[in-house]
């Protein structure tokens, strides 16, 4: 699901899916993987107090994802969830982790 926005942009930019498409897709995959690694490292650091994320913020993140990456279509979003064998609740947990990692990183940046 993280790669979907980049994939859409690349398909629009390179409709023939030639070598440059493949090169940029590989770079996008690497960036997504690094994002996931960084997020997991942030969330699993010892002695880092978790930050409670407001459920409304999670709802807003889910809606932002639907609006920006699925043209506002709940049906397209649900189809993507099914393709990735993910439930809405699973995606909400994923969004919460994303928001929590960002909040922890911001808190740490402000301490410097």
C-alpha positions in Angstrom: 0.0 0.0 0.0 2.9 2.4 0.6 4.1 1.9 -2.9 0.8 2.7 -4.6 1.1 6.5 -4.8 4.6 6.3 -6.3 3.5 3.5 -8.7 0.6 5.7 -9.9 2.9 8.6 -10.6 5.4 6.4 -12.4 2.8 4.8 -14.5 1.5 8.2 -15.6 5.0 9.5 -16.3 6.3 6.3 -18.0 3.2 4.7 -19.7 5.5 2.4 -21.7 7.1 1.0 -18.5 10.5 1.0 -20.0 13.9 0.9 -18.3 13.6 4.3 -16.7 10.3 3.2 -15.2 11.9 0.1 -13.8 14.9 2.1 -12.4 12.6 4.6 -10.7 10.3 1.8 -9.4 13.3 0.2 -7.8 14.3 3.5 -6.1 10.7 3.9 -4.9 10.7 0.4 -3.4 14.0 1.1 -1.6 12.6 4.3 -0.2 9.5 2.6 1.1 11.6 -0.2 2.7 13.8 2.4 4.3 10.8 4.3 5.6 9.4 1.1 7.2 12.8 0.2 8.7 13.2 3.8 10.2 9.6 3.6 11.6 10.2 0.3 13.2 13.5 1.5 14.7 11.8 4.5 16.1 9.0 2.6 17.6 11.2 -0.1 19.1 13.9 2.1 20.8 14.4 1.3 24.4 13.5 4.0 26.9 11.3 5.9 24.5 8.0 6.8 25.9 5.2 6.1 23.4 2.9 8.9 22.4 -0.8 8.4 22.5 -2.4 9.2 19.1 -5.9 10.6 19.1 -8.3 8.3 17.3 -9.5 11.4 15.3 -6.0 11.9 14.0 -5.9 8.3 12.9 -9.3 8.7 11.1 -7.9 11.8 9.4 -4.8 9.9 8.2 -7.0 7.1 6.8 -9.2 9.7 5.1 -6.1 11.5 3.7 -4.9 8.3 2.3 -8.2 7.6 0.6 -8.5 11.1 -0.7 -4.9 11.5 -2.0 -4.2 8.0 -3.3 -7.6 6.5 -4.2 -9.3 9.6 -5.7 -11.5 9.7 -2.6 -13.1 6.3 -3.5 -13.7 4.1 -0.5 -14.3 1.2 -3.0 -10.9 1.6 -4.5 -9.3 1.8 -1.1 -11.2 -1.3 0.1 -10.1 -3.2 -3.1 -6.5 -2.2 -2.4 -6.8 -3.4 1.2 -8.1 -6.8 -0.1 -5.3 -7.0 -2.6 -2.8 -6.6 0.3 -4.8 -8.9 2.6 -5.3 -6.1 5.1 -8.3 -5.1 7.0 -9.4 -1.5 7.7 -8.5 -2.1 11.4 -5.1 -3.3 10.3 -4.6 -0.2 8.2 -5.7 1.9 11.1 -3.0 0.3 13.2 -0.5 0.9 10.4 -1.5 4.6 10.3 -1.3 4.9 14.0 2.3 3.5 14.0 3.2 6.0 11.2 1.8 8.9 13.2 3.4 7.7 16.5 6.8 7.3 14.9 6.5 10.8 13.4 5.5 12.3 16.7 8.4 10.6 18.5 10.8 11.8 15.9 9.4 15.4 16.2 9.7 15.2 20.0 13.3 14.1 19.7 14.1 16.8 17.2 12.7 19.5 19.5 14.9 18.2 22.4 18.1 19.0 20.4 
